[in-house]
Amino acid sequence: MKRAYLDTVALVERLHRHFLEVVKSEIDRLSIRDINNVQALILYNIGSEEMTVGELTQRGYYLGSNVSYNLKKLIECAYIAQARSQHDRRSVRIKLTERGLALHKKLDAIFETHARSIEGSMALPDLNDACEALRQLERFWDDQRLGLSNSAAA
């Protein structure tokens, strides 16, 4: 079990790096040179929503300190706009600009093409099973982080 557990952790890390490389290749193919792959994914995950930096961080894709830096770059490149919340002046809300929405649309089309392409080599039930196994691992790690492990409850 230990070997399978550690192999899974290593695979998740490698898959994430590979996915970032794929995104990098795709934004290079689009001749986008002003943002990097991580920033492109942040932009993609914001989508058509308006949210705070904290809400974006809570989605779990990014480290807190890097989010602020990456958002700053996205704002400088006019992909994201920010405004103070009318209800809480301490809070800043972010959303995609027209330029950001245009890139989101291109990325969405790329990911749609990827999803259609993978159908030839992987069945949807297999992909769903892999997602469920990874969600279970995520819940386990959340429990460990919160001190809710089986050994702690005993």
ChimeraX attribute file (.defattr): number of C-alpha atoms within 10 A of each C-alpha:
attribute: neighborCount
match mode: 1-to-1
recipient: residues
	/A:1	6
	/A:2	7
	/A:3	8
	/A:4	9
	/A:5	11
	/A:6	11
	/A:7	12
	/A:8	14
	/A:9	14
	/A:10	11
	/A:11	12
	/A:12	13
	/A:13	12
	/A:14	12
	/A:15	12
	/A:16	11
	/A:17	12
	/A:18	12
	/A:19	13
	/A:20	17
	/A:21	14
	/A:22	13
	/A:23	20
	/A:24	20
	/A:25	13
	/A:26	17
	/A:27	21
	/A:28	14
	/A:29	10
	/A:30	12
	/A:31	9
	/A:32	14
	/A:33	10
	/A:34	11
	/A:35	16
	/A:36	17
	/A:37	19
	/A:38	18
	/A:39	20
	/A:40	22
	/A:41	18
	/A:42	19
	/A:43	23
	/A:44	19
	/A:45	14
	/A:46	19
	/A:47	17
	/A:48	14
	/A:49	9
	/A:50	15
	/A:51	16
	/A:52	17
	/A:53	17
	/A:54	14
	/A:55	12
	/A:56	18
	/A:57	17
	/A:58	12
	/A:59	9
	/A:60	9
	/A:61	13
	/A:62	16
	/A:63	10
	/A:64	14
	/A:65	9
	/A:66	13
	/A:67	19
	/A:68	15
	/A:69	12
	/A:70	19
	/A:71	20
	/A:72	16
	/A:73	17
	/A:74	22
	/A:75	18
	/A:76	12
	/A:77	14
	/A:78	14
	/A:79	23
	/A:80	21
	/A:81	19
	/A:82	18
	/A:83	12
	/A:84	13
	/A:85	14
	/A:86	10
	/A:87	7
	/A:88	8
	/A:89	9
	/A:90	8
	/A:91	15
	/A:92	15
	/A:93	16
	/A:94	21
	/A:95	21
	/A:96	24
	/A:97	16
	/A:98	13
	/A:99	13
	/A:100	24
	/A:101	19
	/A:102	13
	/A:103	21
	/A:104	23
	/A:105	14
	/A:106	16
	/A:107	20
	/A:108	14
	/A:109	12
	/A:110	15
	/A:111	14
	/A:112	11
	/A:113	11
	/A:114	11
	/A:115	12
	/A:116	10
	/A:117	11
	/A:118	12
	/A:119	11
	/A:120	8
	/A:121	7
	/A:122	10
	/A:123	10
	/A:124	12
	/A:125	9
	/A:126	10
	/A:127	13
	/A:128	11
	/A:129	11
	/A:130	12
	/A:131	12
	/A:132	12
	/A:133	12
	/A:134	15
	/A:135	12
	/A:136	12
	/A:137	15
	/A:138	12
	/A:139	12
	/A:140	14
	/A:141	14
	/A:142	13
	/A:143	13
	/A:144	13
	/A:145	10
	/A:146	9
	/A:147	12
	/A:148	13
	/A:149	14
	/A:150	9
	/A:151	7
	/A:152	8
	/A:153	7
	/A:154	5
